[in-house]
Each structure stands twice: as structure tokens, then as C-alpha cells.
């Protein structure tokens, strides 16, 4: 095999593996949403709204943390 064929084979495997992981994550996310919606429907409206706002705040906070580029900070 040449270097190009080896790289291509590894690349295809990576894409397949990422696709498989994404599908698994999508299924887990869908089931989690179903569980949460069922739980929210059993709560009083005010309590359900407060819980949704708390979950949203947590998601936004973790998303902001993940988007920061930490490797570009200078080392002191």
C-alpha cells in the first residue's frame, strides 16, 4: 500500500466510526428528551418551567465552555 491508500483507509474508518457514534448519540438524546417531557408533564406548570430554564442555563454554560479555545492561551 502506498501512503495515500493507507491514509484514505484510515480516513474512511474514522468517518464510519463518527457516523456510528453520532447515530448512537442521537438515539440516546431522543430517549432522554422523551423521559424529560414525560416528567415535565407530571409537574405543575411553574415547576416544569423553572426546571426547563435551569436545564437551558446548564446547556448554555457548558456550550460556552466547550467553544473556548484553551490551547491558544499563552503559557506563563
Secondary structure, DSSP 8 states (H G I E B T S, - for coil): --HHHHHHHHHHHHHHHHHHHHHHHHHHHHHHHHHHHHHHHTS-HHHHHHHHHHHHHHHHHHHHHHHS--TTS---
